Amino acid sequence: MSFVEIFLIGVGLSMDAFAVSVCKGLSVKKLSVKHAAAVGVYFGGFQFLMPVIGYLLGSSFQSLIESFDHWVAFVLLVLIGGNMIKESFGKEEKLDDDFGFKTMLLMAVATSIDALAVGISFAFLAVKIVPAAVLIGVTTFILSGIGIYIGHAFGSKYKSKAELVGGIILVLIGVKILLEHLGILSF
């Protein structure tokens, strides 16, 4: 898998964290660098950690499903992306200005579950997990920091668009993986 593909997966995965960061930006009366750093560290850290955990889980049973691993990667990415697309048309989330450990930990885990499934896919695709996870984590860190400032400045009009774009990216990458494996597409 190329750098660009992993970067695009990182962008797609970070859209949930970006959307929550936009909401956090909306909820803060006086925004500081501390707020941006908090969302970046929590969301970027978990977006790094979850693919690694998923990779380790996937590696442990990779030999059992090697003949259809491309289908697993395709299904996981399409389900994750499809869910993000569906959520982009859903109701607005409640604003919460709490940046405490418990709140941020729960949000970081919730926004990074998708990355766990992607980590499993990476194991099946023999992706080098450390560079991939670092790229995903750094991408999420940066986009979450930007998201809190956008939310603070512009409001919630970009939240659903971010989820929609992220979902489309993940679905397209899943389709590309399947088409490459079937020999229909080659890059």
C-alpha positions in Angstrom: 0.0 0.0 0.0 1.4 3.4 -1.0 2.1 6.4 1.2 -0.7 8.3 -0.5 -3.2 5.5 0.1 -2.3 5.3 3.8 -2.4 9.1 4.0 -5.9 9.0 2.5 -7.0 6.3 4.9 -5.6 8.5 7.7 -7.7 11.5 6.4 -10.8 9.3 6.2 -10.3 7.8 9.7 -9.6 11.3 11.1 -12.9 12.7 10.0 -14.8 11.5 13.0 -12.2 13.1 15.3 -12.3 16.2 13.1 -16.1 16.4 13.4 -15.9 16.0 17.2 -13.2 18.6 17.3 -15.4 21.0 15.4 -18.1 20.5 18.0 -15.5 21.0 20.8 -14.5 24.2 19.1 -18.2 25.3 19.1 -18.5 24.6 22.8 -15.5 26.6 24.0 -16.0 30.2 24.9 -12.3 31.2 24.9 -10.2 28.8 22.8 -6.5 28.2 23.6 -3.6 26.2 22.3 -4.2 23.8 25.2 -7.6 22.9 23.8 -6.2 22.1 20.4 -3.3 20.1 21.9 -5.7 18.1 24.0 -7.9 17.0 21.1 -4.8 16.4 19.0 -3.1 14.2 21.6 -6.2 12.2 22.5 -7.5 11.7 19.0 -4.2 11.4 17.3 -2.9 9.1 20.0 -5.8 6.7 19.8 -5.8 6.8 16.0 -2.2 5.6 16.2 -2.8 3.0 18.9 -5.9 1.3 17.5 -4.5 0.3 14.1 -1.5 -1.2 15.9 -3.9 -3.3 18.2 -6.0 -4.2 15.1 -2.8 -5.3 13.3 -1.7 -7.5 16.1 -5.1 -9.1 16.3 -5.3 -9.5 12.6 -1.8 -11.0 12.4 -2.7 -13.6 14.9 -5.4 -15.1 12.6 -4.1 -14.0 9.2 -3.1 -17.5 8.1 -6.6 -18.8 8.7 -8.2 -16.3 6.2 -5.4 -15.6 3.8 -7.4 -16.8 0.8 -10.1 -14.2 1.3 -8.3 -11.4 3.2 -9.0 -8.9 0.4 -12.7 -9.4 0.9 -12.3 -8.8 4.7 -10.4 -5.5 4.0 -13.0 -4.5 1.4 -16.0 -5.3 3.7 -14.4 -3.5 6.7 -13.6 -0.4 4.8 -16.9 -0.2 3.0 -18.8 -0.8 6.3 -16.8 1.9 8.1 -17.1 4.3 5.3 -20.8 3.6 4.8 -21.4 4.2 8.4 -19.6 7.5 8.3 -21.6 8.5 5.2 -24.9 7.6 7.0 -23.8 9.6 10.2 -23.1 12.6 8.0 -26.9 12.8 7.3 -27.9 12.2 11.0 -28.9 14.6 13.7 -26.4 17.1 15.2 -24.5 15.9 18.3 -24.8 17.7 21.7 -22.1 20.2 22.4 -19.9 19.5 25.4 -17.2 21.9 26.7 -15.6 19.3 29.0 -11.9 18.5 28.3 -11.5 16.2 31.3 -9.7 12.9 31.1 -12.8 10.7 31.2 -14.6 12.7 28.6 -11.7 12.9 26.2 -10.8 9.3 26.7 -14.3 8.1 25.8 -14.4 10.4 22.8 -11.0 9.2 21.6 -11.9 5.6 21.9 -15.3 6.2 20.2 -13.7 8.0 17.3 -10.9 5.5 16.8 -12.8 2.1 16.8 -12.8 2.3 13.0 -9.0 2.5 13.1 -9.0 -0.9 14.9 -10.8 -2.5 12.0 -8.4 -0.8 9.5 -5.5 -2.2 11.5 -6.9 -5.7 11.0 -7.1 -5.0 7.3 -3.5 -3.8 7.3 -2.4 -7.1 8.8 -4.1 -9.0 5.9 -2.5 -6.6 3.4 1.0 -6.9 4.9 1.2 -3.1 5.5 4.1 -2.0 7.6 2.1 -1.0 10.7 4.4 1.4 12.5 4.9 3.9 9.7 1.2 3.6 8.7 0.0 4.1 12.3 2.3 7.1 12.8 1.0 8.7 9.6 -2.6 8.1 10.7 -1.9 9.4 14.2 -0.1 12.5 13.0 -2.8 13.2 10.3 -5.5 13.0 13.0 -3.5 15.1 15.4 -3.2 17.9 12.8 -6.8 17.7 11.5 -8.2 17.6 15.1 -6.3 20.7 16.0 -7.5 22.4 12.9 -11.0 21.2 13.5 -11.3 22.8 16.9 -10.3 26.2 15.4 -12.7 25.8 12.5 -15.5 24.9 15.0 -14.7 27.9 17.1 -14.5 30.2 14.1 -17.2 29.0 11.7 -19.6 26.8 13.5 -21.0 23.3 12.7 -21.7 23.7 9.0 -18.5 21.6 8.1 -19.0 18.7 10.5 -21.4 16.6 8.3 -19.4 17.4 5.2 -16.2 16.1 6.9 -17.9 12.8 7.8 -19.3 12.4 4.3 -15.9 13.0 2.6 -14.1 10.7 5.1 -16.7 7.9 4.5 -16.4 8.2 0.7 -12.6 8.0 0.9 -12.7 4.8 2.9 -15.3 3.2 0.6 -13.3 4.1 -2.5 -10.1 2.6 -1.0 -11.9 -0.6 -0.1 -13.2 -0.9 -3.7 -9.7 -0.2 -5.0 -8.2 -3.0 -2.8 -10.8 -5.4 -4.1 -10.4 -4.4 -7.7 -6.6 -4.7 -7.5 -6.9 -8.2 -6.0 -9.3 -9.3 -8.7 -6.9 -8.0 -11.3 -9.4 -5.5 -12.7 -7.3 -2.5 -11.6 -3.6 -2.1 -11.2 -1.5 0.8 -9.9 
